[in-house]
């Protein structure tokens, strides 16, 4: 009886501490151990000065002020410090270690990135604490994959600088580190190019819902501001300038470089047989390269067959095919992409493309394939066979413009299939045809938000949250750690944070809390 009473007493004391850990951190850390006692956050928190992690400490100060209205002070003496960031060599691929005792919080990391993610775990624990008291805990953590990405299409609908910054905030909160920014496509061109001003001024008119909508694009100063904002959060931005298809907006501005299109997709392509086209696009990419320090440029290469019909009868294209012994229009596409990849490589950038280019002959050491066509696993295998590093972003389950609940009516489905929260969370490389020898070629996962049906910030939020959190855990946490029921419990306080942030999120526990937003007429 005494042992039973002791067990019950311990469960009463310890369970709230475990609950606090389990209900706080997404993605789930690699390992965590609960200690005794709690650390009390308070005004005037003393943080040890560090030249190694000065930027990360500044970020922590700002976030404590933002979330908790608590100021903090930098001190020089370790004995006086309540929060210490230490540059330490870690073992076994550990990215950071976090230790919280009643008197001190210590984050150990070998890199700035590791220190930042230790800070993020600390912030999640603090943000979900009661009365600013954080349970003592020891955490050791490392991600399963290095590429943990989100793609946002702003050609079809434009959301603007503040919404993009908000997305970057949430990406950082979930330790996501690659923002793939789809800036050009048929409906609109969304980036200022100084040497070709009409690209934005003319190409930026209209969107997917309204071809006459007012011109919207990012100035180069906007781009610099957003890139800096992302860098502070250890997020790399990868711009996408789509080619040789999806070029309609650009061709409205500079029709002399158009390769024509089809009845359904007019003026869809850049012209593959005009030398001027390659110089024009290279000049554009030079400006893009100067704006984005990632040394990666995504150039699309997808769905060209939708609008390359005029290539069949264009005399210059036919002459090119004859001169280069190209047997079909796909070979023309591949030649186009190899030429543009040469320009990108000369800028010391990597070439990023969709999976249609898996067999285009791009240099495997300097190119990355994005596998998106879930119904074509052979294309995924082809890219790996050809030695290409690969980012996995299949429509099922990682396209977030897809419907997420059986009762939802707006959005995409694939043969009746859609992307529920659990399918996003449960996604694993084990579901794919990847040979053991090719595992290292898989860089990670990425969620894609195409915006044909996303014409409001409410719908933007509704499609991203909380699937963003589920995807973050699917790409960070080892498969042995993943437990959907446990994730749902940890998600509950995050929904409260969404509410406090004013997000119009989907609530998987109460689907009527925020009804599905429909598109405006």
C-alpha angles and dihedrals in degrees: 000000000000090000091049092050090048091051091050091048092049091049090053091050100039102036095071089053093050090044090053092053095043092045096049119050124067120204094040112246120246090247137353135180125195118228132191126284133002139271114232118218113217143163114282096031108184115231120188113243114246129181089195094058104022095130092048092050090051089052090051091051092052093047094050088053093045098047103029106018087236121144120212136200132220113230131187100212121078091210090061096045123104094182119041128184110196128191102223136162107246130198137228095023094299111166098195144346123214123195122182120189128167090264107032145022117212127190116189121192140154095213139036088246091056092048089050094053090048087055090050092054089048091050092050090051090048095045092053095042126110118240089353091290114138120200113241110255143158117222132186116184145174132161125248091223136028097214110066105163150174126197121204123192110211097166094079095042126006122220105176141226101301094050091049090051090051090052090050089052091055093043089055090046089059095041094249111154113182123069111190106197115202100202105163134045141120100304100045149356108224107184129076114239110190097205093049104035095170091067089076100023094051102015090049093064115104137009138219092283100040124024090197098050115135117277113273128180143131118264117222088252089055090051093051091050093050093045090053091047090052093046091056086058094046092249120141116213118216114194121212121211103180120224156207088357131032087050100129097114092049091048091054087061099040109018092172089079096049120121092195129241144220135282092270095036109035120191088003102149143054113239109263097195102052116091088209090064092062094048091047093051093042090054090051092049091050089061090045090051091052091054099046119053093193092098087222127107123183112212101180111220094186135131094001091148089068090076113010094098094116091059087074092066102027108114094213092051092048090050090050091052091051094047094047095038092238112171100200145002092270088063088053089054091050093049090050091052094047090053093049091045088057089057092048093048089051086059088055091248131132117242116237121192143162119262095267085080095055091110100031095108096251115162105271095210093057105033137076125204121213109210108208106148101091090183091060107060089157088068089054090050090047093056091050091045089055090052098250121154105238139207114204116223108145120178088241109078107352104054103098095194085073120100113270103196134040092240096053117104106184121076139037133313130183114221086328093313123126140170115265121184092254094052090053091048094046097048113124140170086241087075090062135075098255120147115221090245090058099050092099090059090064105089096185145274135304133194115218125208111195111187110212088117097029107092099143139047088240091061090042090057094040093057096043103042125100095357087071089063092047092051091047091057093044091058099036106040125068113251090244090062097050118110118162096201090052090047091054090054092050090046095061098079089044089060087057089054090050089054093049089050091053096245120157094223133173110251110211090193094053112019091185095060090086112017116218108277112235125209119267116253 
